[in-house]
């Protein structure tokens, strides 16, 4: 039913998750918009993963990320978010700005803990 409703809106949605939806064929396509919600903090090799995301975006495509940002006023040792053993990589706003420069993306921060990248290099 969900697929039918999305098709009526003209939106096709695909799910990929390394554990729950491991359809490797989805990594051979390109997309207008990719969302990664509570994912980037699990990247053991962030450079590799952001390069993969870049390769999956169509020209002028968008990447939306939601993760809890590390803030300078947080005492890292006491931060609740770092206590999740699967969280191995943490980001500040400046980190996301650096990634944008590196991959030649534009970047916006429309809400707390949300990043929207846009491809502008092609």
Biopython code that builds the backbone (N, CA, C, O; Angstrom):
import numpy as np
from Bio.PDB.StructureBuilder import StructureBuilder

atoms = [
    (1, "UNK", "N", (0.819, -1.189, 0.000)),
    (1, "UNK", "CA", (0.000, 0.000, 0.000)),
    (1, "UNK", "C", (0.870, 1.265, 0.000)),
    (1, "UNK", "O", (0.576, 2.223, -0.714)),
    (2, "UNK", "N", (1.942, 1.263, 0.803)),
    (2, "UNK", "CA", (2.823, 2.428, 0.872)),
    (2, "UNK", "C", (3.393, 2.746, -0.513)),
    (2, "UNK", "O", (3.444, 3.912, -0.904)),
    (3, "UNK", "N", (3.826, 1.714, -1.264)),
    (3, "UNK", "CA", (4.382, 1.939, -2.590)),
    (3, "UNK", "C", (3.354, 2.568, -3.528)),
    (3, "UNK", "O", (3.699, 3.419, -4.348)),
    (4, "UNK", "N", (2.108, 2.156, -3.411)),
    (4, "UNK", "CA", (1.048, 2.700, -4.253)),
    (4, "UNK", "C", (0.840, 4.180, -3.942)),
    (4, "UNK", "O", (0.710, 4.995, -4.854)),
    (5, "UNK", "N", (0.809, 4.526, -2.658)),
    (5, "UNK", "CA", (0.619, 5.922, -2.267)),
    (5, "UNK", "C", (1.774, 6.789, -2.747)),
    (5, "UNK", "O", (1.553, 7.904, -3.218)),
    (6, "UNK", "N", (3.001, 6.294, -2.634)),
    (6, "UNK", "CA", (4.158, 7.059, -3.080)),
    (6, "UNK", "C", (4.146, 7.225, -4.593)),
    (6, "UNK", "O", (4.492, 8.293, -5.098)),
    (7, "UNK", "N", (3.754, 6.186, -5.325)),
    (7, "UNK", "CA", (3.684, 6.266, -6.777)),
    (7, "UNK", "C", (2.666, 7.310, -7.213)),
    (7, "UNK", "O", (2.875, 7.997, -8.212)),
    (8, "UNK", "N", (1.586, 7.436, -6.489)),
    (8, "UNK", "CA", (0.584, 8.447, -6.813)),
    (8, "UNK", "C", (1.146, 9.852, -6.676)),
    (8, "UNK", "O", (0.711, 10.763, -7.380)),
    (9, "UNK", "N", (2.081, 10.034, -5.804)),
    (9, "UNK", "CA", (2.708, 11.339, -5.608)),
    (9, "UNK", "C", (3.864, 11.558, -6.575)),
    (9, "UNK", "O", (4.464, 12.633, -6.582)),
    (10, "UNK", "N", (4.184, 10.567, -7.385)),
    (10, "UNK", "CA", (5.281, 10.680, -8.329)),
    (10, "UNK", "C", (6.636, 10.456, -7.709)),
    (10, "UNK", "O", (7.649, 10.861, -8.279)),
    (11, "UNK", "N", (6.680, 9.827, -6.562)),
    (11, "UNK", "CA", (7.930, 9.584, -5.852)),
    (11, "UNK", "C", (8.153, 8.080, -5.752)),
    (11, "UNK", "O", (7.278, 7.336, -5.308)),
    (12, "UNK", "N", (9.322, 7.653, -6.166)),
    (12, "UNK", "CA", (9.701, 6.256, -5.997)),
    (12, "UNK", "C", (10.735, 6.198, -4.877)),
    (12, "UNK", "O", (11.751, 6.892, -4.919)),
    (13, "UNK", "N", (10.466, 5.373, -3.889)),
    (13, "UNK", "CA", (11.344, 5.272, -2.729)),
    (13, "UNK", "C", (11.931, 3.870, -2.682)),
    (13, "UNK", "O", (11.231, 2.878, -2.890)),
    (14, "UNK", "N", (13.222, 3.806, -2.406)),
    (14, "UNK", "CA", (13.902, 2.526, -2.259)),
    (14, "UNK", "C", (14.600, 2.530, -0.905)),
    (14, "UNK", "O", (15.100, 3.564, -0.464)),
    (15, "UNK", "N", (14.633, 1.398, -0.257)),
    (15, "UNK", "CA", (15.295, 1.278, 1.038)),
    (15, "UNK", "C", (16.552, 0.444, 0.912)),
    (15, "UNK", "O", (16.553, -0.618, 0.290)),
    (16, "UNK", "N", (17.621, 0.939, 1.510)),
    (16, "UNK", "CA", (18.847, 0.159, 1.598)),
    (16, "UNK", "C", (19.344, 0.223, 3.034)),
    (16, "UNK", "O", (19.422, 1.296, 3.632)),
    (17, "UNK", "N", (19.670, -0.914, 3.566)),
    (17, "UNK", "CA", (20.288, -1.016, 4.888)),
    (17, "UNK", "C", (21.173, -2.243, 4.845)),
    (17, "UNK", "O", (20.748, -3.315, 4.413)),
    (18, "UNK", "N", (22.388, -2.085, 5.289)),
    (18, "UNK", "CA", (23.352, -3.178, 5.213)),
    (18, "UNK", "C", (22.871, -4.449, 5.917)),
    (18, "UNK", "O", (23.268, -5.554, 5.548)),
    (19, "UNK", "N", (22.015, -4.288, 6.930)),
    (19, "UNK", "CA", (21.514, -5.446, 7.673)),
    (19, "UNK", "C", (20.083, -5.831, 7.302)),
    (19, "UNK", "O", (19.784, -7.015, 7.149)),
    (20, "UNK", "N", (19.198, -4.847, 7.155)),
    (20, "UNK", "CA", (17.776, -5.130, 6.996)),
    (20, "UNK", "C", (17.292, -5.113, 5.556)),
    (20, "UNK", "O", (16.332, -5.812, 5.233)),
    (21, "UNK", "N", (17.915, -4.347, 4.687)),
    (21, "UNK", "CA", (17.565, -4.272, 3.263)),
    (21, "UNK", "C", (18.848, -4.279, 2.429)),
    (21, "UNK", "O", (19.152, -3.289, 1.765)),
    (22, "UNK", "N", (19.603, -5.378, 2.454)),
    (22, "UNK", "CA", (20.925, -5.385, 1.804)),
    (22, "UNK", "C", (20.877, -5.666, 0.290)),
    (22, "UNK", "O", (21.537, -6.588, -0.187)),
    (23, "UNK", "N", (20.109, -4.885, -0.449)),
    (23, "UNK", "CA", (19.991, -5.054, -1.891)),
    (23, "UNK", "C", (21.134, -4.308, -2.580)),
    (23, "UNK", "O", (21.043, -3.102, -2.807)),
    (24, "UNK", "N", (22.191, -5.014, -2.907)),
    (24, "UNK", "CA", (23.389, -4.398, -3.492)),
    (24, "UNK", "C", (23.112, -3.755, -4.851)),
    (24, "UNK", "O", (23.849, -2.861, -5.267)),
    (25, "UNK", "N", (22.063, -4.195, -5.548)),
    (25, "UNK", "CA", (21.719, -3.576, -6.834)),
    (25, "UNK", "C", (21.384, -2.099, -6.679)),
    (25, "UNK", "O", (21.580, -1.321, -7.613)),
    (26, "UNK", "N", (20.886, -1.706, -5.523)),
    (26, "UNK", "CA", (20.560, -0.299, -5.288)),
    (26, "UNK", "C", (21.803, 0.580, -5.274)),
    (26, "UNK", "O", (21.716, 1.790, -5.486)),
    (27, "UNK", "N", (22.961, -0.030, -5.022)),
    (27, "UNK", "CA", (24.217, 0.727, -4.991)),
    (27, "UNK", "C", (24.813, 0.887, -6.389)),
    (27, "UNK", "O", (25.902, 1.440, -6.547)),
    (28, "UNK", "N", (24.094, 0.401, -7.399)),
    (28, "UNK", "CA", (24.543, 0.530, -8.788)),
    (28, "UNK", "C", (23.722, 1.560, -9.546)),
    (28, "UNK", "O", (23.901, 1.730, -10.752)),
    (29, "UNK", "N", (22.824, 2.248, -8.852)),
    (29, "UNK", "CA", (21.955, 3.246, -9.467)),
    (29, "UNK", "C", (22.354, 4.634, -8.969)),
    (29, "UNK", "O", (23.199, 4.769, -8.085)),
    (30, "UNK", "N", (21.739, 5.654, -9.545)),
    (30, "UNK", "CA", (21.927, 7.006, -9.042)),
    (30, "UNK", "C", (20.559, 7.580, -8.662)),
    (30, "UNK", "O", (19.522, 7.141, -9.160)),
    (31, "UNK", "N", (20.586, 8.565, -7.773)),
    (31, "UNK", "CA", (19.359, 9.055, -7.158)),
    (31, "UNK", "C", (19.314, 10.577, -7.124)),
    (31, "UNK", "O", (20.344, 11.249, -7.064)),
    (32, "UNK", "N", (18.090, 11.103, -7.164)),
    (32, "UNK", "CA", (17.870, 12.542, -7.034)),
    (32, "UNK", "C", (18.025, 12.994, -5.586)),
    (32, "UNK", "O", (18.512, 14.092, -5.314)),
    (33, "UNK", "N", (17.609, 12.143, -4.670)),
    (33, "UNK", "CA", (17.648, 12.506, -3.252)),
    (33, "UNK", "C", (17.930, 11.251, -2.439)),
    (33, "UNK", "O", (17.271, 10.225, -2.613)),
    (34, "UNK", "N", (18.905, 11.340, -1.561)),
    (34, "UNK", "CA", (19.255, 10.245, -0.651)),
    (34, "UNK", "C", (19.115, 10.775, 0.766)),
    (34, "UNK", "O", (19.561, 11.882, 1.069)),
    (35, "UNK", "N", (18.501, 9.992, 1.625)),
    (35, "UNK", "CA", (18.448, 10.364, 3.034)),
    (35, "UNK", "C", (19.197, 9.318, 3.848)),
    (35, "UNK", "O", (19.094, 8.117, 3.595)),
    (36, "UNK", "N", (19.938, 9.791, 4.810)),
    (36, "UNK", "CA", (20.609, 8.913, 5.769)),
    (36, "UNK", "C", (20.291, 9.457, 7.156)),
    (36, "UNK", "O", (20.801, 10.499, 7.568)),
    (37, "UNK", "N", (19.452, 8.739, 7.850)),
    (37, "UNK", "CA", (18.980, 9.162, 9.164)),
    (37, "UNK", "C", (19.601, 8.278, 10.226)),
    (37, "UNK", "O", (19.411, 7.061, 10.232)),
    (38, "UNK", "N", (20.345, 8.903, 11.121)),
    (38, "UNK", "CA", (21.042, 8.184, 12.188)),
    (38, "UNK", "C", (21.925, 7.068, 11.598)),
    (38, "UNK", "O", (21.877, 5.915, 12.026)),
    (39, "UNK", "N", (22.731, 7.460, 10.601)),
    (39, "UNK", "CA", (23.599, 6.508, 9.898)),
    (39, "UNK", "C", (25.066, 6.909, 9.955)),
    (39, "UNK", "O", (25.922, 6.070, 10.235)),
    (40, "UNK", "N", (25.376, 8.194, 9.689)),
    (40, "UNK", "CA", (26.774, 8.594, 9.512)),
    (40, "UNK", "C", (27.634, 8.371, 10.745)),
    (40, "UNK", "O", (28.853, 8.241, 10.633)),
    (41, "UNK", "N", (27.021, 8.327, 11.913)),
    (41, "UNK", "CA", (27.789, 8.085, 13.140)),
    (41, "UNK", "C", (28.278, 6.638, 13.235)),
    (41, "UNK", "O", (29.069, 6.301, 14.115)),
    (42, "UNK", "N", (27.805, 5.792, 12.330)),
    (42, "UNK", "CA", (28.219, 4.386, 12.300)),
    (42, "UNK", "C", (29.319, 4.125, 11.267)),
    (42, "UNK", "O", (29.799, 2.997, 11.150)),
    (43, "UNK", "N", (29.720, 5.152, 10.521)),
    (43, "UNK", "CA", (30.718, 4.990, 9.463)),
    (43, "UNK", "C", (32.098, 4.724, 10.056)),
    (43, "UNK", "O", (32.678, 5.589, 10.712)),
    (44, "UNK", "N", (32.612, 3.530, 9.822)),
    (44, "UNK", "CA", (33.988, 3.210, 10.251)),
    (44, "UNK", "C", (35.013, 3.814, 9.292)),
    (44, "UNK", "O", (36.152, 4.080, 9.675)),
    (45, "UNK", "N", (34.600, 4.026, 8.052)),
    (45, "UNK", "CA", (35.470, 4.630, 7.035)),
    (45, "UNK", "C", (34.698, 5.768, 6.367)),
    (45, "UNK", "O", (34.233, 5.611, 5.238)),
    (46, "UNK", "N", (34.553, 6.911, 7.045)),
    (46, "UNK", "CA", (33.708, 7.979, 6.520)),
    (46, "UNK", "C", (34.101, 8.478, 5.133)),
    (46, "UNK", "O", (33.223, 8.784, 4.326)),
    (47, "UNK", "N", (35.389, 8.567, 4.836)),
    (47, "UNK", "CA", (35.801, 9.028, 3.505)),
    (47, "UNK", "C", (35.221, 8.112, 2.436)),
    (47, "UNK", "O", (34.641, 8.582, 1.457)),
    (48, "UNK", "N", (35.374, 6.827, 2.620)),
    (48, "UNK", "CA", (34.854, 5.844, 1.663)),
    (48, "UNK", "C", (33.334, 5.957, 1.530)),
    (48, "UNK", "O", (32.799, 5.902, 0.422)),
    (49, "UNK", "N", (32.652, 6.111, 2.641)),
    (49, "UNK", "CA", (31.189, 6.162, 2.620)),
    (49, "UNK", "C", (30.673, 7.444, 1.965)),
    (49, "UNK", "O", (29.701, 7.400, 1.211)),
    (50, "UNK", "N", (31.310, 8.583, 2.241)),
    (50, "UNK", "CA", (30.874, 9.821, 1.596)),
    (50, "UNK", "C", (31.202, 9.803, 0.104)),
    (50, "UNK", "O", (30.451, 10.363, -0.694)),
    (51, "UNK", "N", (32.297, 9.177, -0.281)),
    (51, "UNK", "CA", (32.596, 9.023, -1.709)),
    (51, "UNK", "C", (31.538, 8.154, -2.383)),
    (51, "UNK", "O", (31.126, 8.435, -3.509)),
    (52, "UNK", "N", (31.096, 7.095, -1.692)),
    (52, "UNK", "CA", (30.027, 6.249, -2.234)),
    (52, "UNK", "C", (28.738, 7.062, -2.389)),
    (52, "UNK", "O", (28.097, 7.014, -3.438)),
    (53, "UNK", "N", (28.363, 7.801, -1.358)),
    (53, "UNK", "CA", (27.155, 8.623, -1.450)),
    (53, "UNK", "C", (27.265, 9.620, -2.605)),
    (53, "UNK", "O", (26.295, 9.834, -3.332)),
    (54, "UNK", "N", (28.421, 10.219, -2.775)),
    (54, "UNK", "CA", (28.641, 11.151, -3.879)),
    (54, "UNK", "C", (28.421, 10.456, -5.221)),
    (54, "UNK", "O", (27.814, 11.031, -6.125)),
    (55, "UNK", "N", (28.907, 9.235, -5.353)),
    (55, "UNK", "CA", (28.751, 8.505, -6.614)),
    (55, "UNK", "C", (27.304, 8.088, -6.867)),
    (55, "UNK", "O", (26.922, 7.843, -8.012)),
    (56, "UNK", "N", (26.503, 8.007, -5.819)),
    (56, "UNK", "CA", (25.105, 7.603, -5.961)),
    (56, "UNK", "C", (24.171, 8.772, -6.275)),
    (56, "UNK", "O", (23.027, 8.562, -6.679)),
    (57, "UNK", "N", (24.654, 9.995, -6.093)),
    (57, "UNK", "CA", (23.828, 11.178, -6.358)),
    (57, "UNK", "C", (23.881, 11.564, -7.828)),
    (57, "UNK", "O", (24.950, 11.624, -8.436)),
    (58, "UNK", "N", (22.713, 11.823, -8.383)),
    (58, "UNK", "CA", (22.651, 12.356, -9.738)),
    (58, "UNK", "C", (23.179, 13.793, -9.729)),
    (58, "UNK", "O", (23.230, 14.431, -8.677)),
    (59, "UNK", "N", (23.572, 14.300, -10.903)),
    (59, "UNK", "CA", (23.924, 15.719, -10.973)),
    (59, "UNK", "C", (22.771, 16.556, -10.417)),
    (59, "UNK", "O", (21.605, 16.318, -10.732)),
    (60, "UNK", "N", (23.113, 17.519, -9.602)),
    (60, "UNK", "CA", (22.148, 18.380, -8.904)),
    (60, "UNK", "C", (21.288, 17.610, -7.905)),
    (60, "UNK", "O", (20.230, 18.087, -7.494)),
    (61, "UNK", "N", (21.745, 16.411, -7.513)),
    (61, "UNK", "CA", (21.036, 15.625, -6.504)),
    (61, "UNK", "C", (21.288, 16.173, -5.111)),
    (61, "UNK", "O", (22.146, 17.032, -4.905)),
    (62, "UNK", "N", (20.525, 15.659, -4.165)),
    (62, "UNK", "CA", (20.594, 16.130, -2.782)),
    (62, "UNK", "C", (20.800, 14.962, -1.825)),
    (62, "UNK", "O", (20.331, 13.848, -2.061)),
    (63, "UNK", "N", (21.502, 15.243, -0.755)),
    (63, "UNK", "CA", (21.739, 14.270, 0.307)),
    (63, "UNK", "C", (21.299, 14.901, 1.619)),
    (63, "UNK", "O", (21.808, 15.948, 2.017)),
    (64, "UNK", "N", (20.349, 14.256, 2.288)),
    (64, "UNK", "CA", (19.888, 14.723, 3.577)),
    (64, "UNK", "C", (20.414, 13.830, 4.680)),
    (64, "UNK", "O", (20.285, 12.607, 4.618)),
    (65, "UNK", "N", (21.005, 14.444, 5.688)),
    (65, "UNK", "CA", (21.588, 13.699, 6.805)),
    (65, "UNK", "C", (20.967, 14.180, 8.102)),
    (65, "UNK", "O", (20.787, 15.379, 8.319)),
    (66, "UNK", "N", (20.644, 13.228, 8.958)),
    (66, "UNK", "CA", (20.244, 13.575, 10.318)),
    (66, "UNK", "C", (21.114, 12.766, 11.271)),
    (66, "UNK", "O", (21.170, 11.539, 11.200)),
    (67, "UNK", "N", (21.781, 13.471, 12.150)),
    (67, "UNK", "CA", (22.604, 12.858, 13.185)),
    (67, "UNK", "C", (22.736, 13.879, 14.313)),
    (67, "UNK", "O", (22.515, 15.070, 14.093)),
    (68, "UNK", "N", (23.080, 13.445, 15.476)),
    (68, "UNK", "CA", (23.278, 14.389, 16.573)),
    (68, "UNK", "C", (24.659, 15.010, 16.443)),
    (68, "UNK", "O", (25.667, 14.304, 16.440)),
    (69, "UNK", "N", (24.701, 16.325, 16.336)),
    (69, "UNK", "CA", (25.961, 17.047, 16.186)),
    (69, "UNK", "C", (26.661, 17.135, 17.537)),
    (69, "UNK", "O", (26.032, 17.311, 18.581)),
    (70, "UNK", "N", (27.972, 17.006, 17.481)),
    (70, "UNK", "CA", (28.785, 17.300, 18.663)),
    (70, "UNK", "C", (28.925, 18.814, 18.751)),
    (70, "UNK", "O", (29.267, 19.468, 17.766)),
    (71, "UNK", "N", (28.662, 19.365, 19.915)),
    (71, "UNK", "CA", (28.751, 20.802, 20.150)),
    (71, "UNK", "C", (29.953, 21.093, 21.045)),
    (71, "UNK", "O", (30.268, 20.294, 21.928)),
    (72, "UNK", "N", (30.625, 22.216, 20.834)),
    (72, "UNK", "CA", (31.817, 22.537, 21.635)),
    (72, "UNK", "C", (31.578, 22.586, 23.143)),
    (72, "UNK", "O", (32.511, 22.367, 23.916)),
    (73, "UNK", "N", (30.357, 22.866, 23.574)),
    (73, "UNK", "CA", (30.103, 22.950, 25.012)),
    (73, "UNK", "C", (29.804, 21.595, 25.648)),
    (73, "UNK", "O", (29.563, 21.519, 26.852)),
    (74, "UNK", "N", (29.817, 20.537, 24.858)),
    (74, "UNK", "CA", (29.549, 19.192, 25.383)),
    (74, "UNK", "C", (30.834, 18.612, 25.971)),
    (74, "UNK", "O", (31.898, 18.701, 25.359)),
    (75, "UNK", "N", (30.731, 18.026, 27.143)),
    (75, "UNK", "CA", (31.851, 17.284, 27.725)),
    (75, "UNK", "C", (31.782, 15.885, 27.119)),
    (75, "UNK", "O", (30.898, 15.097, 27.456)),
    (76, "UNK", "N", (32.716, 15.584, 26.226)),
    (76, "UNK", "CA", (32.647, 14.351, 25.441)),
    (76, "UNK", "C", (32.515, 13.108, 26.323)),
    (76, "UNK", "O", (31.703, 12.230, 26.032)),
    (77, "UNK", "N", (33.290, 13.028, 27.377)),
    (77, "UNK", "CA", (33.267, 11.850, 28.245)),
    (77, "UNK", "C", (31.888, 11.628, 28.869)),
    (77, "UNK", "O", (31.550, 10.499, 29.225)),
    (78, "UNK", "N", (31.106, 12.667, 29.003)),
    (78, "UNK", "CA", (29.783, 12.563, 29.625)),
    (78, "UNK", "C", (28.640, 12.550, 28.606)),
    (78, "UNK", "O", (27.478, 12.400, 28.982)),
    (79, "UNK", "N", (28.958, 12.703, 27.349)),
    (79, "UNK", "CA", (27.942, 12.837, 26.305)),
    (79, "UNK", "C", (27.206, 11.523, 26.090)),
    (79, "UNK", "O", (27.824, 10.495, 25.813)),
    (80, "UNK", "N", (25.903, 11.559, 26.218)),
    (80, "UNK", "CA", (25.075, 10.357, 26.088)),
    (80, "UNK", "C", (25.225, 9.696, 24.712)),
    (80, "UNK", "O", (25.166, 8.471, 24.608)),
    (81, "UNK", "N", (25.416, 10.483, 23.675)),
    (81, "UNK", "CA", (25.424, 9.960, 22.303)),
    (81, "UNK", "C", (26.641, 9.086, 22.024)),
    (81, "UNK", "O", (26.562, 8.145, 21.234)),
    (82, "UNK", "N", (27.735, 9.385, 22.650)),
    (82, "UNK", "CA", (28.962, 8.608, 22.401)),
    (82, "UNK", "C", (28.939, 7.271, 23.131)),
    (82, "UNK", "O", (29.778, 6.408, 22.869)),
    (83, "UNK", "N", (27.994, 7.091, 24.037)),
    (83, "UNK", "CA", (27.935, 5.846, 24.812)),
    (83, "UNK", "C", (27.395, 4.664, 24.010)),
    (83, "UNK", "O", (27.575, 3.513, 24.409)),
    (84, "UNK", "N", (26.750, 4.931, 22.906)),
    (84, "UNK", "CA", (26.308, 3.856, 22.023)),
    (84, "UNK", "C", (27.557, 3.285, 21.355)),
    (84, "UNK", "O", (28.241, 3.992, 20.616)),
    (85, "UNK", "N", (27.854, 2.027, 21.607)),
    (85, "UNK", "CA", (29.093, 1.416, 21.104)),
    (85, "UNK", "C", (29.141, 1.339, 19.588)),
    (85, "UNK", "O", (30.217, 1.165, 19.015)),
    (86, "UNK", "N", (27.994, 1.465, 18.925)),
    (86, "UNK", "CA", (27.986, 1.441, 17.461)),
    (86, "UNK", "C", (28.274, 2.817, 16.863)),
    (86, "UNK", "O", (28.478, 2.934, 15.655)),
    (87, "UNK", "N", (28.293, 3.847, 17.688)),
    (87, "UNK", "CA", (28.620, 5.198, 17.222)),
    (87, "UNK", "C", (30.137, 5.360, 17.268)),
    (87, "UNK", "O", (30.740, 5.424, 18.340)),
    (88, "UNK", "N", (30.731, 5.423, 16.092)),
    (88, "UNK", "CA", (32.190, 5.436, 16.017)),
    (88, "UNK", "C", (32.747, 6.708, 15.382)),
    (88, "UNK", "O", (33.961, 6.904, 15.339)),
    (89, "UNK", "N", (31.863, 7.567, 14.891)),
    (89, "UNK", "CA", (32.296, 8.785, 14.213)),
    (89, "UNK", "C", (31.326, 9.903, 14.576)),
    (89, "UNK", "O", (30.110, 9.719, 14.513)),
    (90, "UNK", "N", (31.855, 11.049, 14.951)),
    (90, "UNK", "CA", (31.021, 12.155, 15.394)),
    (90, "UNK", "C", (31.349, 13.392, 14.563)),
    (90, "UNK", "O", (32.473, 13.558, 14.088)),
    (91, "UNK", "N", (30.358, 14.247, 14.398)),
    (91, "UNK", "CA", (30.474, 15.377, 13.487)),
    (91, "UNK", "C", (30.050, 16.676, 14.169)),
    (91, "UNK", "O", (29.138, 16.708, 14.995)),
    (92, "UNK", "N", (30.737, 17.723, 13.798)),
    (92, "UNK", "CA", (30.345, 19.074, 14.163)),
    (92, "UNK", "C", (29.885, 19.769, 12.879)),
    (92, "UNK", "O", (30.112, 19.269, 11.777)),
    (93, "UNK", "N", (29.251, 20.897, 13.031)),
    (93, "UNK", "CA", (28.840, 21.670, 11.855)),
    (93, "UNK", "C", (30.044, 21.920, 10.942)),
    (93, "UNK", "O", (29.934, 21.811, 9.720)),
    (94, "UNK", "N", (31.179, 22.252, 11.532)),
    (94, "UNK", "CA", (32.388, 22.521, 10.746)),
    (94, "UNK", "C", (32.833, 21.300, 9.952)),
    (94, "UNK", "O", (33.383, 21.441, 8.860)),
    (95, "UNK", "N", (32.606, 20.120, 10.477)),
    (95, "UNK", "CA", (32.961, 18.899, 9.755)),
    (95, "UNK", "C", (32.125, 18.787, 8.491)),
    (95, "UNK", "O", (32.645, 18.485, 7.417)),
    (96, "UNK", "N", (30.819, 19.034, 8.623)),
    (96, "UNK", "CA", (29.937, 18.968, 7.464)),
    (96, "UNK", "C", (30.280, 20.054, 6.445)),
    (96, "UNK", "O", (30.158, 19.828, 5.242)),
    (97, "UNK", "N", (30.701, 21.209, 6.905)),
    (97, "UNK", "CA", (31.137, 22.263, 5.986)),
    (97, "UNK", "C", (32.401, 21.840, 5.251)),
    (97, "UNK", "O", (32.537, 22.112, 4.058)),
    (98, "UNK", "N", (33.325, 21.182, 5.938)),
    (98, "UNK", "CA", (34.552, 20.691, 5.304)),
    (98, "UNK", "C", (34.216, 19.645, 4.246)),
    (98, "UNK", "O", (34.768, 19.674, 3.146)),
    (99, "UNK", "N", (33.311, 18.722, 4.574)),
    (99, "UNK", "CA", (32.897, 17.691, 3.614)),
    (99, "UNK", "C", (32.323, 18.352, 2.362)),
    (99, "UNK", "O", (32.604, 17.913, 1.247)),
    (100, "UNK", "N", (31.526, 19.398, 2.538)),
    (100, "UNK", "CA", (30.953, 20.110, 1.391)),
    (100, "UNK", "C", (32.053, 20.680, 0.494)),
    (100, "UNK", "O", (31.981, 20.558, -0.729)),
    (101, "UNK", "N", (33.059, 21.294, 1.089)),
    (101, "UNK", "CA", (34.169, 21.844, 0.286)),
    (101, "UNK", "C", (34.918, 20.726, -0.425)),
    (101, "UNK", "O", (35.256, 20.856, -1.602)),
    (102, "UNK", "N", (35.177, 19.644, 0.269)),
    (102, "UNK", "CA", (35.924, 18.512, -0.280)),
    (102, "UNK", "C", (35.203, 17.911, -1.489)),
    (102, "UNK", "O", (35.831, 17.631, -2.510)),
    (103, "UNK", "N", (33.896, 17.713, -1.376)),
    (103, "UNK", "CA", (33.142, 17.063, -2.445)),
    (103, "UNK", "C", (32.482, 18.056, -3.405)),
    (103, "UNK", "O", (31.747, 17.663, -4.310)),
    (104, "UNK", "N", (32.756, 19.349, -3.195)),
    (104, "UNK", "CA", (32.197, 20.397, -4.054)),
    (104, "UNK", "C", (30.674, 20.378, -4.024)),
    (104, "UNK", "O", (30.024, 20.465, -5.066)),
    (105, "UNK", "N", (30.117, 20.267, -2.837)),
    (105, "UNK", "CA", (28.683, 20.318, -2.616)),
    (105, "UNK", "C", (28.347, 21.654, -1.961)),
    (105, "UNK", "O", (29.195, 22.272, -1.317)),
    (106, "UNK", "N", (27.113, 22.086, -2.132)),
    (106, "UNK", "CA", (26.637, 23.182, -1.291)),
    (106, "UNK", "C", (26.026, 22.539, -0.049)),
    (106, "UNK", "O", (25.646, 21.368, -0.072)),
    (107, "UNK", "N", (25.936, 23.309, 1.032)),
    (107, "UNK", "CA", (25.443, 22.749, 2.290)),
    (107, "UNK", "C", (24.503, 23.732, 2.965)),
    (107, "UNK", "O", (24.724, 24.944, 2.960)),
    (108, "UNK", "N", (23.455, 23.178, 3.544)),
    (108, "UNK", "CA", (22.503, 23.961, 4.339)),
    (108, "UNK", "C", (22.226, 23.197, 5.624)),
    (108, "UNK", "O", (22.342, 21.973, 5.678)),
    (109, "UNK", "N", (21.858, 23.947, 6.658)),
    (109, "UNK", "CA", (21.496, 23.379, 7.952)),
    (109, "UNK", "C", (20.090, 23.870, 8.302)),
    (109, "UNK", "O", (19.939, 24.820, 9.071)),
    (110, "UNK", "N", (19.055, 23.223, 7.738)),
    (110, "UNK", "CA", (17.694, 23.746, 7.892)),
    (110, "UNK", "C", (17.066, 23.530, 9.263)),
    (110, "UNK", "O", (16.078, 24.182, 9.600)),
    (111, "UNK", "N", (17.622, 22.632, 10.045)),
    (111, "UNK", "CA", (17.084, 22.354, 11.378)),
    (111, "UNK", "C", (18.207, 21.788, 12.234)),
    (111, "UNK", "O", (19.263, 21.409, 11.728)),
    (112, "UNK", "N", (17.965, 21.738, 13.523)),
    (112, "UNK", "CA", (18.958, 21.184, 14.429)),
    (112, "UNK", "C", (19.282, 19.741, 14.040)),
    (112, "UNK", "O", (18.377, 18.930, 13.845)),
    (113, "UNK", "N", (20.565, 19.425, 13.927)),
    (113, "UNK", "CA", (21.048, 18.078, 13.632)),
    (113, "UNK", "C", (20.666, 17.586, 12.242)),
    (113, "UNK", "O", (20.602, 16.380, 12.003)),
    (114, "UNK", "N", (20.411, 18.515, 11.329)),
    (114, "UNK", "CA", (20.051, 18.163, 9.954)),
    (114, "UNK", "C", (20.975, 18.901, 8.987)),
    (114, "UNK", "O", (21.249, 20.091, 9.142)),
    (115, "UNK", "N", (21.446, 18.158, 7.985)),
    (115, "UNK", "CA", (22.301, 18.701, 6.939)),
    (115, "UNK", "C", (21.657, 18.354, 5.598)),
    (115, "UNK", "O", (21.200, 17.228, 5.398)),
    (116, "UNK", "N", (21.623, 19.311, 4.689)),
    (116, "UNK", "CA", (21.198, 19.042, 3.317)),
    (116, "UNK", "C", (22.336, 19.468, 2.401)),
    (116, "UNK", "O", (22.716, 20.638, 2.353)),
    (117, "UNK", "N", (22.868, 18.496, 1.679)),
    (117, "UNK", "CA", (23.893, 18.766, 0.689)),
    (117, "UNK", "C", (23.245, 18.767, -0.695)),
    (117, "UNK", "O", (22.251, 18.081, -0.934)),
    (118, "UNK", "N", (23.829, 19.549, -1.596)),
    (118, "UNK", "CA", (23.398, 19.556, -2.990)),
    (118, "UNK", "C", (24.635, 19.462, -3.868)),
    (118, "UNK", "O", (25.637, 20.133, -3.622)),
    (119, "UNK", "N", (24.556, 18.630, -4.885)),
    (119, "UNK", "CA", (25.671, 18.542, -5.827)),
    (119, "UNK", "C", (25.656, 19.765, -6.711)),
    (119, "UNK", "O", (24.623, 20.113, -7.283)),
    (120, "UNK", "N", (26.785, 20.412, -6.825)),
    (120, "UNK", "CA", (26.877, 21.602, -7.654)),
    (120, "UNK", "C", (28.041, 21.511, -8.634)),
    (120, "UNK", "O", (28.287, 22.458, -9.381)),
    (121, "UNK", "N", (28.751, 20.407, -8.645)),
    (121, "UNK", "CA", (29.948, 20.277, -9.475)),
    (121, "UNK", "C", (29.653, 19.843, -10.900)),
    (121, "UNK", "O", (30.564, 19.802, -11.727)),
    (122, "UNK", "N", (28.401, 19.518, -11.208)),
    (122, "UNK", "CA", (28.104, 19.098, -12.581)),
    (122, "UNK", "C", (26.813, 19.712, -13.029)),
    (122, "UNK", "O", (26.380, 19.485, -14.159)),
]
sb = StructureBuilder()
sb.init_structure("model")
sb.init_model(0)
sb.init_chain("A")
sb.init_seg("    ")
for serial, (resi, resn, name, xyz) in enumerate(atoms, 1):
    if name == "N":
        sb.init_residue(resn, " ", resi, " ")
    sb.init_atom(name, np.array(xyz, "f"), 0.0, 1.0, " ", f" {name:<3s}", serial, name[0])
structure = sb.get_structure()
